Amino acid sequence: MSPDEDTSLPPSTVLIVDDNPQNLELLSAYIEEVPNITIVPASNGTEALAKVAQHQPDLILLDIMMPKMSGFEVCRTLKADPKTRDIQIIMVTALNEVGDHERAVDCGTDEFLTKPVNRIELITRVKSLLRVRHLKRQLKQKSGEGTMEADGRAD
């Protein structure tokens, strides 16, 4: 078994949200290096919420300062909904004040990266959070199966 095989991820969808086309392109190019990832782009918060409903991503790279709806609002909306609260979110922004980090955490973000983004740091965090996402999904499925079995015996 090669080193890549034991650390490979199951097929995953990553939504990249940024109103700057160059940032969208750069982040997509970085993420394309990770095998088994489908990238879905969005250029603002409103479009991001629509694409979440359509594609059900495993992870979102989310800019904060965008027209129509900020990344803070998008994150808060997703984390408040039981259907989307387990999606991993990495806020990627030029904001780097302590207050910005605190506000991001208060909204429910899982990670926070400051632009310009370091490619290796981004890839490492994406892989790590995707592993978390898939492990949580497996645990939910197993606990759901156990519940269904218990319910079946009770009838």
C-alpha positions as CSV (number, residue, x, y, z in Angstrom):
1,M,0.0,0.0,0.0
2,S,1.4,3.4,-1.0
3,P,1.4,6.3,1.5
4,D,-1.3,8.0,-0.4
5,E,-3.7,5.1,-0.2
6,D,-3.9,4.9,3.6
7,T,-4.6,8.6,3.8
8,S,-6.9,9.0,0.8
9,L,-10.4,10.5,1.4
10,P,-13.7,9.2,0.2
11,P,-15.3,11.2,-2.6
12,S,-16.0,14.7,-1.2
13,T,-17.6,17.9,-2.4
14,V,-16.0,21.3,-1.6
15,L,-17.9,24.5,-2.1
16,I,-15.6,27.5,-2.6
17,V,-17.3,30.9,-2.0
18,D,-15.5,34.1,-2.9
19,D,-16.6,37.2,-4.8
20,N,-13.2,37.7,-6.3
21,P,-12.8,35.5,-9.4
22,Q,-9.0,35.3,-9.0
23,N,-9.3,34.0,-5.4
24,L,-11.9,31.5,-6.5
25,E,-9.5,30.3,-9.3
26,L,-6.5,30.1,-6.9
27,L,-8.4,28.2,-4.2
28,S,-9.8,25.8,-6.7
29,A,-6.3,25.2,-8.2
30,Y,-5.0,24.4,-4.7
31,I,-7.9,22.1,-3.8
32,E,-7.7,20.2,-7.1
33,E,-4.4,18.7,-5.9
34,V,-6.4,16.6,-3.4
35,P,-7.8,13.4,-5.0
36,N,-11.5,12.5,-4.9
37,I,-12.7,16.1,-4.6
38,T,-15.4,17.8,-6.6
39,I,-15.3,21.6,-6.5
40,V,-18.4,23.7,-6.7
41,P,-17.8,27.5,-7.0
42,A,-20.0,30.3,-5.8
43,S,-19.5,34.1,-6.0
44,N,-21.6,35.3,-3.1
45,G,-23.4,34.2,0.0
46,T,-26.8,33.9,-1.5
47,E,-25.5,31.7,-4.3
48,A,-23.6,29.7,-1.7
49,L,-26.7,28.8,0.2
50,A,-28.5,27.8,-3.0
51,K,-25.5,25.6,-3.9
52,V,-25.4,24.0,-0.5
53,A,-29.0,22.9,-0.9
54,Q,-28.2,21.6,-4.4
55,H,-24.9,19.9,-3.9
56,Q,-24.8,19.1,-0.1
57,P,-21.0,19.8,0.2
58,D,-18.8,18.2,2.8
59,L,-16.7,21.3,3.3
60,I,-17.0,25.0,2.5
61,L,-14.2,27.5,1.9
62,L,-16.0,30.7,2.7
63,D,-14.8,34.3,2.2
64,I,-16.2,36.8,4.7
65,M,-16.4,40.1,3.0
66,M,-18.9,39.6,0.1
67,P,-21.8,41.6,-1.4
68,K,-25.4,40.5,-0.6
69,M,-24.6,38.3,2.3
70,S,-21.4,38.1,4.4
71,G,-19.6,34.9,5.2
72,F,-20.5,35.5,8.8
73,E,-24.2,35.4,7.8
74,V,-23.8,32.3,5.6
75,C,-22.0,30.4,8.4
76,R,-24.5,31.4,11.0
77,T,-27.4,30.3,8.7
78,L,-25.8,26.9,7.9
79,K,-24.8,26.1,11.5
80,A,-28.3,27.0,12.8
81,D,-30.0,24.4,10.4
82,P,-29.8,20.8,11.6
83,K,-29.6,19.7,7.9
84,T,-26.4,21.7,7.3
85,R,-24.8,22.2,10.7
86,D,-22.3,19.3,10.2
87,I,-20.8,20.8,7.1
88,Q,-17.2,21.8,7.8
89,I,-16.5,25.5,7.2
90,I,-13.1,27.2,6.8
91,M,-13.4,30.9,6.6
92,V,-10.8,32.3,4.3
93,T,-10.4,36.1,4.5
94,A,-8.1,39.1,4.5
95,L,-9.5,40.1,7.9
96,N,-7.0,39.2,10.5
97,E,-7.9,41.1,13.7
98,V,-8.6,39.1,16.9
99,G,-12.2,40.4,16.8
100,D,-12.7,38.9,13.4
101,H,-11.5,35.5,14.6
102,E,-13.8,35.7,17.6
103,R,-16.8,36.7,15.4
104,A,-16.0,33.8,13.1
105,V,-15.9,31.3,16.0
106,D,-19.2,32.8,17.3
107,C,-20.8,32.1,13.9
108,G,-19.7,28.5,14.1
109,T,-16.7,28.3,11.8
110,D,-14.5,25.2,12.1
111,E,-11.3,26.9,10.9
112,F,-10.1,30.3,10.0
113,L,-7.4,31.1,7.4
114,T,-6.0,34.5,6.5
115,K,-5.2,35.6,2.9
116,P,-2.9,35.2,1.3
117,V,-3.4,31.5,1.9
118,N,-0.5,29.2,2.3
119,R,-1.2,26.3,-0.1
120,I,0.1,23.5,2.2
121,E,-1.7,24.9,5.2
122,L,-5.0,25.0,3.2
123,I,-4.6,21.5,1.8
124,T,-3.7,20.1,5.3
125,R,-6.7,21.7,6.9
126,V,-9.1,20.7,4.1
127,K,-8.0,17.0,4.3
128,S,-8.2,17.1,8.1
129,L,-11.7,18.6,8.2
130,L,-12.9,16.2,5.4
131,R,-11.7,13.3,7.5
132,V,-13.7,14.7,10.5
133,R,-16.8,15.2,8.3
134,H,-16.6,11.6,7.0
135,L,-16.0,10.1,10.5
136,K,-19.0,12.0,11.9
137,R,-21.1,10.7,9.0
138,Q,-20.0,7.1,9.7
139,L,-20.8,7.5,13.4
140,K,-24.3,8.9,12.6
141,Q,-25.0,6.0,10.2
142,K,-23.9,3.4,12.8
143,S,-25.9,5.0,15.6
144,G,-28.9,5.3,13.3
145,E,-28.5,1.6,12.4
146,G,-28.4,0.6,16.1
147,T,-31.5,2.7,16.8
148,M,-33.4,1.1,13.9
149,E,-32.4,-2.4,15.0
150,A,-33.5,-1.6,18.5
151,D,-36.8,-0.2,17.2
152,G,-37.3,-3.3,15.1
153,R,-36.9,-5.6,18.1
154,A,-39.3,-3.6,20.2
155,D,-42.2,-4.1,17.8
